[in-house]
Amino acid sequence: MTGERNSPRGNLALHQLAQLRKLLGALLDSNPFYGPRLRKAGLEGELSSLDEFTGSLPLTCKEELVEDQSNDPPYGTNLTYPLEAYSRFHQTSGTSGSPLRWLDTPDSWRWMLQGWRKVFEVAAVGPEDRVLFPFSFGPFLGFWTAFDAAEDLGCLALPGGSLSSQARLRLLEENQATVVCCTPTYALRLAEVAAQVGFDLATSSVTRLIVAGEPGGSVPAVRRRISQRWGGAKVLDHHGMTEVGPVSFPNAAHPDILHIFESSYLAEILDPTTLQPVTPGEVGELVLTTLGRLGSPLLRYRTGDLVQQSLRPAEELGHPELALQGGLLARADDMVVVRGVNLYPSAVERVVRGFEEVAEYRVELSTEASLAEVRLLVEPAPGVSGAKLSQQLATALRNSFQLRIPVSPVATGSLPRFELKAQRWVRED
């Protein structure tokens, strides 16, 4: 991945090496979590190459961080500076296990804002824009960095926390918001509420939606549906994590691509089982090293996100940074093997969201005779025949996965709606 010297890839690799040397130098004697690991790996002298780093240092797993914080509460030992140097607290959402608490220094926080400034740049967001954040700000990183980056950019940043969906639509209309930042699921939910109260999103001031928190923004059917319901507004994807920060930026000309901020992160894509690098085009787990978050770093962190490096050349994409085809494909622990078929939530979403008649859906997982089974509950849009829609969906799922997945209709309005990350996959055991 390093590329040739004097090429965009080569220059990027040289930048990463310089940043990595600075990072390791800061951690060796000051970070109780990583200092001993670096010495044990023989990384005490000046790093000669990126390959030396990835070939010497073991991976960091979330379970190790959880254990560290449990043994040394509340923040663990992965702190490079005294506690009084930190000014920001965040916590993971806990949707994939025990939550992690994360602290940032002012310098680390400013480093993270660079990522969102790049997202806004690609989305052509400028000081003239009014950016609506229609969600409740919680302890998870969420859109906190986006809000601060929008403010730094000179945008009018509109917080929509603690408001109902209808009140958020009024906030949007009264302030003539031009950009909305939310999850893909909530973009669709706002559109649903707008239709119920007679608010015409097609005539609204919104021209762009930047979505994150779920894979849906890179799923063509989801992106198309959001755009249609928001009057043709452009939909751009992004992803990040509380423990690593803003990770990727969209490709404006190729909406099925996400690029890693490689000036800020050293990225690897590894086979989740063998932990060896996969070849471009193969699915693997994204592993990240935060190059500039010195106060609370992560080195070779297993994100649990499954991704696939695009085979398209950088010249075609217009960016030299690592390109992920289809954005985030799934979480590694979300994959379900059903009768020998690997079933990913994002793959099911691609099929289901191809039907405009689907208002909402739910996937129920169970185990029968030690085998995983799955069924889908579908809520039809008002006036749509649930029986016919279920039959059509069952056929589409069978054609896509060569797998029979039972589909049952439920009453309109009976399935839950989500503001943050949707939890549509539920285990019934």
C-alpha positions as CSV (number, residue, x, y, z in Angstrom):
1,M,0.0,0.0,0.0
2,T,3.0,2.3,0.3
3,G,3.3,3.1,-3.3
4,E,6.4,4.6,-5.1
5,R,8.4,7.5,-3.9
6,N,7.4,10.9,-5.4
7,S,3.9,9.5,-6.2
8,P,0.8,10.5,-4.3
9,R,0.8,7.1,-2.6
10,G,4.5,7.3,-1.8
11,N,4.3,10.8,-0.4
12,L,1.4,9.7,1.7
13,A,3.4,6.7,3.1
14,L,6.3,9.1,4.0
15,H,3.9,11.3,5.8
16,Q,2.4,8.3,7.7
17,L,5.9,7.1,8.7
18,A,6.8,10.6,10.0
19,Q,3.6,10.8,12.0
20,L,4.0,7.3,13.3
21,R,7.6,8.0,14.5
22,K,6.2,11.1,16.4
23,L,3.4,9.0,17.9
24,L,5.6,6.2,19.1
25,G,8.1,8.6,20.6
26,A,5.3,10.2,22.6
27,L,4.0,6.9,23.9
28,L,7.1,4.9,24.8
29,D,7.7,6.6,28.2
30,S,4.4,8.3,28.8
31,N,1.6,5.8,27.9
32,P,1.2,3.0,30.5
33,F,-0.9,0.9,28.1
34,Y,1.2,1.1,25.0
35,G,4.7,1.8,26.3
36,P,5.3,-1.7,27.5
37,R,3.8,-3.2,24.3
38,L,6.1,-1.1,22.1
39,R,9.2,-2.2,24.1
40,K,8.2,-5.8,24.0
41,A,7.7,-5.5,20.2
42,G,11.3,-4.1,19.9
43,L,9.9,-0.7,18.7
44,E,12.1,1.5,20.9
45,G,14.4,2.9,18.2
46,E,13.5,5.0,15.2
47,L,11.0,3.2,13.0
48,S,12.5,2.2,9.7
49,S,9.3,1.5,7.8
50,L,5.5,1.1,8.1
51,D,6.1,-2.7,7.5
52,E,8.3,-2.8,10.5
53,F,5.5,-1.4,12.6
54,T,2.8,-3.7,11.3
55,G,5.0,-6.7,11.3
56,S,6.2,-6.2,14.9
57,L,3.3,-4.9,17.0
58,P,0.4,-7.2,17.9
59,L,-3.2,-6.0,17.2
60,T,-5.3,-4.2,19.8
61,C,-8.7,-5.7,20.5
62,K,-11.7,-3.9,22.1
63,E,-11.8,-6.6,24.8
64,E,-8.3,-5.6,26.0
65,L,-9.4,-2.0,26.3
66,V,-12.6,-3.0,28.2
67,E,-10.5,-5.1,30.6
68,D,-8.0,-2.3,31.0
69,Q,-10.8,0.1,32.0
70,S,-12.3,-2.5,34.3
71,N,-9.0,-3.1,36.0
72,D,-8.1,0.6,36.3
73,P,-11.5,2.5,36.4
74,P,-12.9,4.7,35.1
75,Y,-10.6,5.5,32.1
76,G,-7.9,2.8,32.1
77,T,-4.2,3.3,31.4
78,N,-4.4,4.3,27.7
79,L,-3.7,8.0,28.6
80,T,-0.5,9.6,27.5
81,Y,-0.8,12.7,29.7
82,P,-2.0,13.6,33.2
83,L,-5.8,13.6,33.6
84,E,-5.9,17.4,33.9
85,A,-4.7,17.6,30.3
86,Y,-8.0,16.2,29.0
87,S,-11.0,18.3,28.2
88,R,-13.5,16.1,26.3
89,F,-15.2,12.9,27.5
90,H,-17.0,10.4,25.2
91,Q,-18.3,6.9,25.4
92,T,-19.1,4.2,22.9
93,S,-22.8,3.4,22.3
94,G,-22.4,-0.1,23.7
95,T,-24.3,-1.6,20.8
96,S,-21.6,-4.3,20.3
97,G,-20.6,-5.0,23.9
98,S,-19.4,-3.1,26.9
99,P,-19.1,0.7,26.4
100,L,-15.6,2.3,26.3
101,R,-14.9,5.7,27.9
102,W,-12.7,7.9,25.8
103,L,-10.9,11.2,26.8
104,D,-9.4,13.8,24.4
105,T,-7.0,16.6,24.9
106,P,-7.7,19.9,23.0
107,D,-4.9,19.0,20.5
108,S,-6.5,15.5,19.9
109,W,-9.9,17.1,19.5
110,R,-8.6,19.6,16.9
111,W,-6.9,16.7,15.1
112,M,-10.3,14.9,14.8
113,L,-12.0,18.0,13.4
114,Q,-9.7,17.8,10.3
115,G,-11.6,14.7,9.3
116,W,-15.0,16.4,9.3
117,R,-13.6,19.5,7.5
118,K,-12.7,17.1,4.7
119,V,-16.2,15.6,4.7
120,F,-17.7,19.1,4.5
121,E,-15.2,20.1,1.7
122,V,-16.3,17.1,-0.4
123,A,-19.9,18.0,0.2
124,A,-19.3,21.6,-0.9
125,V,-20.4,22.9,2.5
126,G,-19.3,26.5,3.2
127,P,-19.9,29.4,5.5
128,E,-23.1,30.2,3.7
129,D,-24.7,26.9,4.7
130,R,-27.0,26.2,7.6
131,V,-26.4,22.7,9.0
132,L,-29.1,20.9,11.0
133,F,-28.1,18.2,13.5
134,P,-31.5,16.5,14.2
135,F,-30.5,14.1,17.0
136,S,-29.9,14.1,20.7
137,F,-26.3,14.6,21.5
138,G,-25.2,11.8,23.9
139,P,-21.9,10.7,25.3
140,F,-20.9,8.8,22.2
141,L,-18.9,10.7,19.7
142,G,-21.8,10.9,17.2
143,F,-21.8,14.2,15.4
144,W,-20.1,16.2,18.1
145,T,-17.0,16.6,15.9
146,A,-19.2,17.5,12.9
147,F,-20.9,20.2,14.9
148,D,-17.7,21.8,16.0
149,A,-16.2,21.5,12.5
150,A,-19.3,23.2,11.0
151,E,-18.9,26.0,13.5
152,D,-15.2,26.4,12.7
153,L,-16.1,26.5,9.0
154,G,-18.4,29.4,9.7
155,C,-21.7,27.6,9.1
156,L,-24.8,28.3,11.1
157,A,-25.0,25.0,13.2
158,L,-28.5,24.1,14.3
159,P,-28.7,21.7,17.2
160,G,-31.9,19.6,17.2
161,G,-31.5,17.6,20.4
162,S,-34.5,16.9,22.7
163,L,-36.9,18.0,20.0
164,S,-39.6,15.8,18.4
165,S,-39.3,14.9,14.8
166,Q,-42.1,17.3,13.9
167,A,-40.3,20.1,15.9
168,R,-37.1,19.4,14.1
169,L,-38.8,19.8,10.8
170,R,-40.1,23.2,11.9
171,L,-36.6,24.1,13.0
172,L,-35.4,23.1,9.5
173,E,-38.1,25.1,7.8
174,E,-37.8,28.2,10.0
175,N,-34.0,28.4,9.6
176,Q,-33.9,27.3,6.0
177,A,-31.3,24.6,6.7
178,T,-29.4,23.6,3.6
179,V,-27.5,20.5,5.0
180,V,-28.7,17.8,7.4
181,C,-26.4,15.4,9.3
182,C,-28.0,12.3,10.7
183,T,-28.2,8.5,10.4
184,P,-29.7,7.0,7.2
185,T,-32.5,5.5,9.2
186,Y,-33.4,8.9,10.7
187,A,-33.3,10.6,7.3
188,L,-36.1,8.2,6.2
189,R,-37.9,8.7,9.5
190,L,-38.0,12.5,9.1
191,A,-39.3,12.0,5.6
192,E,-42.0,9.7,6.9
193,V,-43.0,12.3,9.6
194,A,-42.9,15.1,7.0
195,A,-45.4,13.1,4.8
196,Q,-47.7,12.6,7.8
197,V,-47.8,16.3,8.8
198,G,-48.0,17.5,5.2
199,F,-44.5,19.1,5.1
200,D,-43.2,18.9,1.5
201,L,-39.5,18.1,1.6
202,A,-39.3,18.4,-2.1
203,T,-39.7,22.2,-1.7
204,S,-37.4,22.5,1.3
205,S,-34.1,24.3,1.4
206,V,-32.1,21.1,2.0
207,T,-29.8,20.2,-0.9
208,R,-27.4,17.7,0.9
209,L,-27.7,15.1,3.6
210,I,-24.5,13.7,5.2
211,V,-25.3,10.4,6.8
212,A,-23.3,8.2,9.2
213,G,-23.7,5.7,12.0
214,E,-24.9,2.8,9.7
215,P,-23.8,1.3,6.4
216,G,-27.0,2.6,4.6
217,G,-25.4,5.7,3.1
218,S,-23.4,3.5,0.7
219,V,-26.3,1.2,-0.1
220,P,-27.6,2.4,-3.5
221,A,-31.2,1.5,-2.7
222,V,-31.1,3.4,0.6
223,R,-29.3,6.4,-0.8
224,R,-31.8,6.6,-3.7
225,R,-34.8,6.4,-1.4
226,I,-33.5,9.1,0.9
227,S,-32.7,11.4,-2.1
228,Q,-36.2,10.8,-3.6
229,R,-38.0,11.6,-0.3
230,W,-35.9,14.7,0.2
231,G,-36.7,16.2,-3.2
232,G,-33.6,15.0,-5.0
233,A,-31.1,16.2,-2.3
234,K,-27.6,14.7,-2.6
235,V,-26.8,12.0,-0.1
236,L,-23.2,11.6,1.1
237,D,-21.8,8.9,3.4
238,H,-19.2,9.0,6.1
239,H,-18.2,6.8,9.0
240,G,-16.3,7.0,12.3
241,M,-16.0,5.5,15.7
242,T,-15.8,7.0,19.2
243,E,-12.6,5.3,20.0
244,V,-10.8,6.3,16.7
245,G,-12.6,9.4,15.5
246,P,-13.9,10.4,12.0
247,V,-12.4,7.8,9.7
248,S,-13.6,8.3,6.1
249,F,-14.8,10.9,3.6
250,P,-17.2,10.4,0.6
251,N,-16.3,10.5,-3.0
252,A,-18.7,13.1,-4.5
253,A,-18.5,11.6,-8.0
254,H,-18.7,8.0,-6.9
255,P,-21.2,7.7,-4.1
256,D,-20.5,3.9,-3.6
257,I,-16.9,4.8,-2.4
258,L,-15.6,5.9,0.9
259,H,-12.0,7.0,1.3
260,I,-10.0,6.5,4.5
261,F,-8.3,9.7,5.9
262,E,-4.9,8.2,5.4
263,S,-3.1,11.3,6.4
264,S,-4.6,10.7,9.8
265,Y,-4.8,6.9,10.0
266,L,-2.6,4.0,9.0
267,A,-5.1,1.5,7.6
268,E,-4.8,-2.2,7.1
269,I,-7.4,-4.7,5.8
270,L,-6.9,-8.2,7.3
271,D,-8.5,-11.5,7.1
272,P,-10.5,-11.7,10.4
273,T,-9.5,-15.3,10.9
274,T,-5.8,-15.5,9.7
275,L,-5.1,-11.8,10.5
276,Q,-3.1,-11.7,7.3
277,P,-3.5,-8.9,4.7
278,V,-6.2,-9.6,2.1
279,T,-5.7,-8.7,-1.6
280,P,-7.6,-5.7,-3.1
281,G,-11.1,-6.8,-3.9
282,E,-11.3,-9.3,-1.0
283,V,-13.4,-8.6,2.1
284,G,-11.5,-8.1,5.3
285,E,-11.5,-6.4,8.7
286,L,-10.5,-2.8,8.8
287,V,-7.6,-2.2,11.3
288,L,-6.6,1.4,12.2
289,T,-3.8,3.2,13.9
290,T,-4.7,6.8,14.9
291,L,-1.7,8.9,13.8
292,G,-2.6,12.1,15.6
293,R,-4.7,11.3,18.6
294,L,-1.7,11.3,20.9
295,G,-3.7,11.8,24.1
296,S,-5.7,8.6,23.7
297,P,-4.2,6.6,20.8
298,L,-5.0,3.3,19.3
299,L,-2.4,1.2,17.5
300,R,-3.4,-1.5,15.0
301,Y,-7.0,-1.5,16.4
302,R,-9.4,-4.2,15.2
303,T,-12.5,-2.1,14.4
304,G,-14.7,-5.0,13.6
305,D,-15.8,-3.3,10.4
306,L,-15.8,-5.5,7.2
307,V,-14.6,-3.6,4.1
308,Q,-13.4,-4.2,0.6
309,Q,-10.7,-2.2,-1.2
310,S,-11.9,-0.9,-4.5
311,L,-10.1,-2.2,-7.6
312,R,-10.7,1.1,-9.5
313,P,-7.6,3.2,-10.0
314,A,-7.0,6.3,-8.0
315,E,-6.9,8.3,-11.3
316,E,-10.5,7.3,-12.0
317,L,-11.6,8.1,-8.4
318,G,-9.8,11.4,-8.2
319,H,-8.3,10.7,-4.7
320,P,-5.1,8.7,-3.8
321,E,-6.5,7.6,-0.4
322,L,-7.6,4.0,0.2
323,A,-11.0,3.5,-1.4
324,L,-13.6,1.2,0.1
325,Q,-16.1,-0.2,-2.4
326,G,-19.6,0.0,-0.9
327,G,-18.3,1.8,2.2
328,L,-18.7,-0.3,5.3
329,L,-20.1,-3.7,4.4
330,A,-21.0,-4.9,7.9
331,R,-19.7,-5.5,11.3
332,A,-17.7,-8.7,11.6
333,D,-19.9,-9.9,14.5
334,D,-23.1,-9.1,12.7
335,M,-22.6,-11.7,10.0
336,V,-24.9,-14.7,10.3
337,V,-24.3,-18.1,8.6
338,V,-27.7,-19.4,7.6
339,R,-27.6,-22.9,6.0
340,G,-24.1,-22.3,4.7
341,V,-24.8,-18.8,3.4
342,N,-23.0,-15.7,4.9
343,L,-25.7,-13.2,5.5
344,Y,-24.7,-9.5,6.1
345,P,-27.2,-6.9,7.3
346,S,-26.2,-4.5,4.6
347,A,-26.8,-7.1,1.9
348,V,-30.3,-7.7,3.2
349,E,-30.9,-3.9,3.4
350,R,-29.9,-3.6,-0.3
351,V,-32.7,-6.0,-1.3
352,V,-35.4,-4.7,1.1
353,R,-34.8,-1.1,0.3
354,G,-35.3,-1.8,-3.3
355,F,-39.0,-2.0,-2.6
356,E,-40.5,1.5,-2.2
357,E,-43.6,-0.2,-0.6
358,V,-41.6,-1.1,2.5
359,A,-42.1,1.4,5.4
360,E,-40.0,-0.5,7.9
361,Y,-38.7,-4.0,8.5
362,R,-37.2,-6.2,11.2
363,V,-35.0,-9.3,11.0
364,E,-35.5,-12.0,13.7
365,L,-32.7,-14.5,14.4
366,S,-33.2,-17.8,16.1
367,T,-31.5,-21.2,16.5
368,E,-33.2,-24.4,15.7
369,A,-31.5,-27.8,16.1
370,S,-28.2,-25.9,16.6
371,L,-28.6,-24.1,13.2
372,A,-29.2,-20.4,12.7
373,E,-32.5,-19.4,11.2
374,V,-33.7,-16.0,10.1
375,R,-37.1,-14.5,9.2
376,L,-38.1,-11.0,8.1
377,L,-41.1,-9.0,9.3
378,V,-42.1,-6.3,6.9
379,E,-44.3,-3.3,7.5
380,P,-46.0,-2.1,4.3
381,A,-46.5,1.5,3.5
382,P,-50.1,2.7,3.9
383,G,-52.5,1.3,1.3
384,V,-50.0,-1.5,0.2
385,S,-51.0,-5.2,0.4
386,G,-48.8,-6.8,3.0
387,A,-49.4,-10.3,1.6
388,K,-48.3,-9.4,-1.9
389,L,-45.3,-7.4,-0.7
390,S,-44.2,-10.3,1.5
391,Q,-44.3,-12.7,-1.4
392,Q,-42.3,-10.3,-3.6
393,L,-39.7,-9.8,-1.0
394,A,-39.3,-13.5,-0.3
395,T,-38.7,-14.1,-4.0
396,A,-36.2,-11.2,-4.2
397,L,-34.3,-12.5,-1.1
398,R,-34.2,-16.1,-2.5
399,N,-32.9,-14.8,-5.9
400,S,-30.2,-12.8,-4.2
401,F,-29.0,-15.3,-1.6
402,Q,-30.2,-18.6,-2.9
403,L,-31.8,-19.0,0.5
404,R,-35.4,-19.2,1.6
405,I,-36.1,-16.5,4.1
406,P,-39.7,-16.4,5.5
407,V,-41.3,-13.0,5.2
408,S,-44.4,-12.0,7.2
409,P,-46.3,-8.8,7.0
410,V,-47.1,-6.7,10.2
411,A,-49.5,-3.9,10.8
412,T,-48.6,-0.4,9.5
413,G,-46.9,1.6,12.2
414,S,-46.2,-1.4,14.4
415,L,-42.4,-1.6,14.1
416,P,-40.1,0.7,16.0
417,R,-38.6,3.8,14.5
418,F,-35.0,4.9,15.3
419,E,-33.3,8.2,15.7
420,L,-29.7,6.9,16.1
421,K,-28.4,3.5,15.0
422,A,-31.2,1.2,13.9
423,Q,-31.5,-2.1,15.7
424,R,-33.4,-4.1,13.1
425,W,-31.7,-7.4,13.7
426,V,-33.0,-9.0,16.8
427,R,-32.1,-12.4,18.3
428,E,-35.2,-14.2,19.6
429,D,-33.5,-17.1,21.4
